[in-house]
Amino acid sequence: MAVAAPPVSGASPRAQSIARREAITAYLFIAPYLIIAGIFTLGLLVYAFYISFTDLKSSLSQTSNFIGVTNYINAFRDNEFRISLINVFWYAVIVTTLQTIGAILLAMLLNSRLRGMRLYRTLFYAPSVASSIVISMIFLWLYLRTGWINALLGTNVAWLQDARGLFQVLFEPLGVKINSPLLKGPSITWMALMAMNIFTTIPSLMVLFLAALQDIPGYVYEAAQIDGSTGVHAFFNITLPLLRPVIVLVIVLGTIGTFQVFDQSFVMTKGGPLKTTLTPVLLIYNKTLGEATSANASLAAAMAFILAAIIFALTYFQRRFIESSSERF
């Protein structure tokens, strides 16, 4: 909605009156949104920050006492919270890396001149518009022991019930036992959920790379051909450097999104097996709404602000990296 411009200095009184009425009308139209956002976003944010310094537990209506940063200290001492941070770390590193590479390759494919390319672009983009809950339900059936994935691969893997870590599986045949949750790596189940997320996010990110590829002038490649640069050499020395700002942007968006993962783990595994798919957001949900007998709203609020601080710090440093990259290219 266009907001009326302020009255121009020197305008007639009638023009100033009309501009003032238009401005008032504009603010009246956006007032409902501002009121709702103020109450249910900013207001709840301030309240959550307040209760993170109190001992409020099972009910938001109970009287609470100010206890300082105790909840923040307890959050770092909470074993489940540490496990969830380790899980989401693996998730962010692997998913962000693979979805970025996959999106670039898919964009390169869809940027070529082939017959029926509009149909291909629609088909490849389709998974990104489907509900994540629907996608989770479909993959839930695919990941069953009697599902299509085991049938096609000829395996009998419990994709949603195997708590063994990646490095644990790789080193076990060599006689090396890994007991540390950090060194075990992501579990088989966690990697199954990662594969599903990569499948659904690649199309959305592909659109960004496709737009960037179409903005690269054709004469750049023509000049490279004259100099004898084609194929793989042109990709690594022309395409990737010119895509660098978009690549970093995609990595930033991917990192933020992966640290907020919730629905896939909630629908498919509830954080199991053995908490290997537990995420910080799922843990915060469990401590407020998911476990009525042990709800701890103040501790969950502290965890939420710690997670927000981590995401803010990552975004800040990655954005600084984007700006420095843009200056170079």
Secondary structure, DSSP 8 states (H G I E B T S, - for coil): --------TT--HHHHHHHHHHHHHHHHHHHHHHHHHIIIIIIHHHHHHHHTTB---S-TTS---B-TTHHHHHHHH-HHHHHHHHHHHHHHHHHHHHHHHHHHHHHHHHTS--TTHHHHHHHHHHHHHS-HHHHHHHHHHHTSTTSHHHHHHT----TTT---BHHHHHHGGGT-----HHHH-SBHHHHHHHHHHHHHHHHHHHHHHHHHHHTS-HHHHHHHHHTT--HHHHIIIIIHHHHHHHHHHHHHHHHHHHHT--HHHHHHTTT-STTTT--HHHHHHIIIII-GGG--HHHHHHHHHHHHHHHHHHHHHHHHHHHHHHHH-
